[in-house]
Amino acid sequence: MPGRPLSMRPEWEDAVRDGRKTIDARLVADDIDGLKVGESVHYPGARLRVRRIRYYAGFGDLLAYEDWRRIAPDAASSEEVRQRLEHGHEATVHATGAVAIELETANDASH
């Protein structure tokens, strides 16, 4: 089974494929409903496994606890990552919250 398909911003696809992006920070939305630790997920060109899932009130809270370099390894600062994550979602994130999905390679995933 290929795993649950999840979308990703095109500018982060290379970083997830080569293993530099190991946390997917996103809005809490239907595409992750029921997502479980150990489940395989499929991004464009990469199949990974969910190692941990952590929920936050918003991206500011998420970035206070998560290493921004694992979310956007090519960014210059935590503030730049926050701005990228919130762009176009400023109102929505306050209603839904944010989630950090920690990822690991899934070469031997059976889920």
N, C-alpha and C positions, 0 to 999 in steps of 0.2 A: 504494500500500500504506500502511495507516495507521501502521505502525511497531509495535514490540514494546510490548504493554501492560504498564505497571508501576503498582502501587498507590502511594498516597501518603496520609499522614495528612491528614484533612480540614482541620485547622487550617493546613496549608501549601499547600493548593490555590490559593488566591488569589495567594499570593506567587510561585508557579511560573507561573501564568497571566499575571501582569503583569510578569514578568521580573526580579523582585527576588531570587528563590531560583534561583541558578545552579549549585548543587552539591547533588546528592541523596546524602546519607550514609545508608547502610543496612548491614544484615548481609550478609555474603557468603552467598547462598542460590541455590537452583535458578532463581529468576526472572531472575537475571542471568547464568546459565551461558552462556558463549559470546558475551556482549555485546562488541561491537567498536567502536572509535573510528570515527565516521562513520555509525553505525547510527542510524536514527530510533527514538525511543521515544515512547510515547503515555501521558500522564498524564490524569486527568480534566480535560477542557477545554483541554489543551495538547499540542501535538506539537513535540518538540524533537529535537536531534541530539546524540549523544555527542561531546564535544570531547576529553576525556581521561578515563582511568580510573586510579585509584591505590588500591592495597590497603594495609591497615594491620592490625596485630595486634589492635587494639581501637579504641573510640571515643576514648579518651584520647589515643592516638597520632595518630589522625586529626586531632583538634582541635589538636594541637601544631603541625601543618603547614598545615592548611586554615583559611581565614578563616571563622569561625563565622557572621559576618553574611551570608555567601553561602549558608549552610545553613538558617539560621532568622533571617531579617532582622527579625522582630518580637521576638526574644528580647532580654533585657537583658544577658546575659553568656555567655561561653564555658561556664561551669559550668552555667548553665540549659540550654544546648543539650545538653551531655553527659548531664544528668539526663533530659531528654526522650528522647534517643536510646536510652539504656540502660534506661528504664522498661519492665519486663517482659521484658527481654532480657539481664539481667546475666550469667546463666550461659551462655547461648547464644553471646554475642559472643566469649567466650574460646575457644570451640571452633571457631568459624567465621571469625572476624576481621571487619573492617569494610571498606567500600569507599566511596570518594568518586567519584561520577560527575559530572564537570563537563559542563554542558549549554550549548547555544547554540540560537538560533532555527533552525527547520528549514523555513522557508517554501518554500525551493527544494529540499528534500531529495528525492532520487530513490531512497533506500534503503527 
